[in-house]
Amino acid sequence: DAGITQSPRHKVTETGTPVTLRCHQTENHRYMYWYRQDPGHGLRLIHYSYGVKDTDKGEVSDGYSVSRSKTEDFLLTLESATSSQTSVYFCAISVPGSYEQYFGPGTRLTVT
Amino acid sequence: SQQGEEDPQALSIQEGENATMNCSYKTSINNLQWYRQNSGRGLVHLILIRSNEREKHSGRLRVTLDTSKKSSSLLITASRAADTASYFCATAASSGSARQLTFGSGTQLTVLP
């Protein structure tokens, strides 16, 4: 998994509660991404980061925020979780000089 | 909206046979990539083909790209049971950041022993 860890790996939460997912990399790569994966939709980009404190929105950013205060950590926050945010969330990195992405193991989030 | 769409959605073959999956996309691209995902795992990068390339090989994988038809195909030769997985194409648009990928919905490949 290219030195990428995600925590927690599984979480069940109630509608309206805040949730933060963490992505940690050991290689200090500049580019990091958050995706969600839902049946029939493949992966969709939520937010991405190209450096500390440099982030931008992806295709499905509504209801999500991110923060990157250290190179190695990229946090995804659901301020007030909704059932439509039940999904599997993947973090990814890309390395300098390459467009390939390397993915973490994923976090399965269930919002009840 | 999704850039890449794979076809077929599901494919079942016998071990030793070849598997071909297709991907169509809508806008001009910088590169197209193929990824594999085993059940319950993250995606693994397989191969990248740039917009100025027409064919690329990596081991038992062969990828073709036809930019005039906005399509790509992934061929896995002499398939093995371990190739059972979902396969996704992902495109990087030629405008904007080539590091932003748009994924298709995937082809589920089952290789029967």
Interface residues (C-beta under 8 A of the other chain):
Chain A: D1 I4 Y31 Y35 G40 H41 G42 L43 R44 L45 Y48 Y50 G58 E59 F90 A92 S94 Y99 E100 Q101 Y102 F103 G104 P105 G106
Chain B: Q2 G4 N30 N31 Q33 G40 R41 G42 L43 V44 H45 L48 F88 A90 A92 A98 R99 Q100 L101 T102 F103 G104 S105 G106
